[in-house]
Every structure is written in structure tokens, then in C-alpha cells.
Amino acid sequence: MFSLQTIFGKGDKFYGLLEQSASAASESAQALHDLLTKPDQGSVMARFAATRAREKELAAQISEGLVNTFVTALDREDIEALNSSLYKIPKTIEKFAERYEIVSARLGGVDFAQRAQVLLHSSEVVAEMVGELRNGLRIDRVKKLQDRLQALESEGDRMLLAPYRTLYVEGSDAMRAMLAKDLFELIEKAIDKCRDVGNIVYSIVLKNS
């Protein structure tokens, strides 16, 4: 007997689109890491713009698919929640890149790369978690990935202590401190968006296990 999902052929459509969206988010995080660690390679802003445009197109396809599809492999609310949260990751990363390009000359010596590395790892975990949705909703595997995501978030939070101490306690340039704080908070926000995606995937698995 064929399942409704097989009859209507809708399962792979949404899984594939969500996986592409997660991949675009990870590519955006990689571009940010490259921007901060390989300044001699020239501007990478075109990469951010291209990734953001692709993410926007994927988000539109998912939203349109939800309107036009009668049967979905996952609950519509869950697909839309994932779609929205995934879209916000490259959006936040691009915002960092745009501001960093403007003020980077003022922020020499401020290390954003370590936090960007945490963001990159978080986005990679997100891509793995989204990929698990089509693999039978294995709760043990998803729980391990969720724990890894939470550990990365905690690691990123700990990394802020040293630069904040240097900027606010030992530093004398208030404007420099404010600019750096704004950028650190954008990376933190992007990491939080990765955590949001992880929470949604984990809740989906719990609900369907």
C-alpha cells in the first residue's frame, strides 16, 4: 500500500528545499569566517548577497509550496517555522558583514574570528539536523546534535568575556567599544538563530517519535 506522501510525491520537495536553505545558511557563515580570517582575498560581499538572494528564493518556494500543496510530510506549521528561522541566519550574517566593512578600520585588534568559528560550526550542526528530518526522525541522533548546538552556544558566550573586559575596562575609546559590541551582538544573534532552528527540529522529532 502506498502512503499519501508517496502518492502525492511531496515529501522530498520540502525536505530538499529545507536542506538547501540550511546549506545556504552554512555557506553564509563560511563567507563570514573567510571575511574575518582572510582579509587579503578581497571583498566577499558578493558572496553574502548571492547567498542571501538564494535563501530568499528558497524561502519563497517553501511558502508557495505550502499554499499549493495538499499533503505535506511534516506539519505545515513546523515547515513554516523552520523556513522563517533558517532565513534569519544569513540575513543576520549579511547585516554583520555590511557593518563590518564600514567600521573595520576602526576595530583593528578586535578578534571576531573566534566567534565566527563558533557560528560556522553551529550552522554546520543545523545543516545536519535539518538533514535528519528525512532520515526517519531518529531521536537519539537529533538529541546529540541538539546538545552539540547548545554547547557551541555556551562556548560562544564564554568567549565574549575577554574582549568585553578589554574593550570596556581597559580600553579608552568608547566609540570603538560600542562598534565592537554591536558586531559581537550580531554574531551572537546569528548563533541564537541556529539554536532556534535546532529547537524546532528537535521538537518536530519529539512530536513525531
N, C-alpha and C positions, 0 to 999 in steps of 0.2 A: 504494500500500500504506500502511495506517495504522500508525503506531508504537504500541507498547504504551502509551506515555504518552497518546496521543490516545484510544486505546480505553478506557482506564480513567479518563481525564479528571482525572489527579491533579497534573499539572504546575502549573497556575495556582493550585491550592489552597495549596500550600506556598510558592510564590513570593509570593503575595498576603499570606499570614499573616506571613511574614518581613519583607516590606516594611512592613506595618502596625506590626510590632514595632520596626523601625528608626525609623519615623516617630514612634512614641511616645517613644523614647529621645531623639530630637532635640527634641521638644516639651518634655520634661522639662528638657533643657539650656537651652532658651529661657526656661522659667519661672525657672530659677536665675539666669540673666543678668538677667531683669527684677527679681527679688528684690533683687539687688545694685546695680542701676543706677537703679531707680525706687521707692525706699522709700516715697514718698508715695502710691503707688497702693493701699496697704493690704496685708494678708496675702495671699500667693499659695499658702499651704499646701494649700488645697483643690485647686489645680491639680496639685500634686505627688501628692497622694493619688489623684486621678482618673486621672492618667497611670500611676501605679504599679498601680492596680487593672486598668486596661486592658491593661497589659503582662503582668500575672499571668494574665489571662483568655486572652490570645493565646498565652502560653507553654503553658497547659493545653491549648488547642485543638491546638497543634502536637504536643505529646506524645501526646495522644489519637489524633490523625491518624496518627502513626507506628505506633501499635499496631494501628489498624484498616485501614490501607492496605496493599494487597498490592504495588503498584508505586509507586515514588517517582521524581521527576525527578532528584533528587540522592541520593547515598548517605545512608542513614539516619543514620550516624554524623556526617556533616557537618551535616545538618539539626539534629540534637540539639545539636551543639557550638555552632552559630550561635544556636539558641534559648536555650541557657544563657547565653552571653556577652552577648547583647542584653538579656536580663532583668536582668543585673547592672548595666547602666548607670543606668537610672532608680532602681534600688534604692540605689545608692551616692549618687546625687544627692539623693534624698529624705533620706538619713541626714545629709548636709551641711546641708540646709535645716532639719531638725529641731534640730540642734545650734546652728546659726547663730541661729535665732530665740531660743534660750535665752541666748546669750552675746554677742549683737551689741552690746549697750550697753557691754560691756567692751572692745570691739575697734574703737572709733572711730579712723579714720585708717588702718586696715589695708586695703589695696586687694586685694580678692579678684576684682574685676570683670575685670581683665585676663586672669587665668587662666580665669575663667568664659567669656570670649570665645573663648579657645583651645578650651575644651571644646565650646562651641557649634559652632564651625567643624569640629571633629573629628567631632561627631555628624552634621553635615550630610554630610561626606565618607562616613561609614559608611552613611548612607541611600542615597547614590549608588552605593556599592559593592554593597550588597545588591540594589539595583535592577538592577545589571548582570547578575545571575545569570540573568535570564530573557531577556537580550539577546544570546545566542549566545556567552557566555563569552569576550569579547574581551580577550585578554591584554594588549595594549598599553594599552587604556583603563584596565583594572584596575591595571596596574603604575603608571601615572601617579597614580591616586588613592591607591595604597598609599604612593608616595613623598611625596605631599602629607600624608598622615596622619603619617608618620614625621617630616616637617619640622615639623608642628604640635607633636608631642610634644617635639621638641628645643627649639622656641621656648618652650614652657611651662616646661621645665626651666630655661632661662636666666632666665626671669622671676622665679624664686624667689630668685636670688642677692641682689638688692637688699633685698627685705623681710626675708629671714633676717638679713642684715647689720644692718639697723636694729633688729630685734627682739632679737637675741642679743648683738650687740657694743655697740650704742649705747643699747639700752633698759635699764631698771632694774626693770621689772615682770615677774618670772619667770612668774607665773601667766598674764599676758596673752600672753607669748611662747609658752607651752605650748598655750594655747587656739588661738592663731592657727596654730601648727604643725599641730595636729590637723586643722583645717579645710583648710589648704593641702594636706595629705596626702590628704584625701578627694577634693578636686578632681583631684589627680594620679592617684589610683586610678581615678576615672571616666574620665580621659583614657586611662589604661592599658587599661581595658576596651574603649574604642573601638579602640585599637590591636589588641587581641586579636581583635575581630570582623574587622578588616581583614586580619589574618594568616590567619584561617580562610577568608575569601572568596578571598584570593589563592592559597592552597593548593588550594582547590577548582578554580579556573581552571587552575592549572598541571597538576593531575591530569587534567583533562578536555580539555585543549587538544591 
